[in-house]
Amino acid sequence: MRMKRNILLWVTAMMCLSITAGNVTVKAKLDSTQLVMGRVTALHLEIVQDCGTRGFLALEKSDTLTSMVEIADKPKADTTSLGNNREQINRDLILQAFDSGLYVLPPLAYVVGRDTFESNPLSLKVLPVPVDTTKDIIGIKPVEGVPFKILDWVPDWIADYWWAWLLAVLVIAGALYYYLKWYRHGRNPLRPEKKRLPPYEEAMLNLEALKQRQLWQNGQEKEYFTGLTDILRVYIDRRFGVNAVEMTSSEIVKTLKQRGETRAVNEQLTMILEMADIVKFAAVRPLADDNEMAYQRAVHFVEQTKPVDDTVAQVNEEKEVKP
């Protein structure tokens, strides 16, 4: 009794599967049953099934329908609801052939689980390209040279993303400009600079810092005189608007001789610059007194040429006028 019941249940299940399988229909039709060689036509598939049924075309990954008929394109499928839990899938295949003849297109297989459903077979007649035999044969022109284009040698991975490479070049160019104009000179335009000290105060602080380094006391006379003259050059540049940083020693002395405010101490500056040139270029080691004297002359030069407040200057003038 139990065996009969199991057999009945198995038969019932198979009948249900058959009924479900029978709910899928596949129809195929062509836009045109005739096709000129090299041109294309569309094969339309209509698949009607229960909603939620999952299936696929057996030739989904194939690019040929027969040995003579190719699949040129496979547009995306379109699904439409028919109501009553039914849906229709519309799928097109674009066909193309390059040999004339009459071809029988095999049924297209649609696979659902273990079941396969086939469409109706079709026939496609491919016609040769029409030729007008009444006209004279025209000579074939020789193949002309293809003009060279600059992008012909550029790889596709560069040509396809040219905008990204252009952006990268602009970023690199901007970084290089920033480095050459700002960063290399110790400045950063993105960060506000601290207010710079007046020329006199800056020079005196730098002279004191140079003294604390004790360069000439450790046998570094060349570095000592280089630092001393650099401080004076920057001071003269900021104080008098003279580009002393780019001038030679003789040019600095000649320029400052023409200024009344520096004429009195120009001789001391001359001695400092001459001694510095001898040490830097003639490799002469000066005496300790010469090193100390050069420092004192530099301090005296800065002190004597510092800006004088207008009020103090007026008081000094009034004292000179009084008997």
Order of alpha helices (4+ residues) and beta strands (2+ residues): alpha-beta-beta-beta-beta-beta-beta-beta-beta-beta-beta-beta-alpha-alpha-alpha-alpha-alpha-alpha-alpha-alpha-alpha
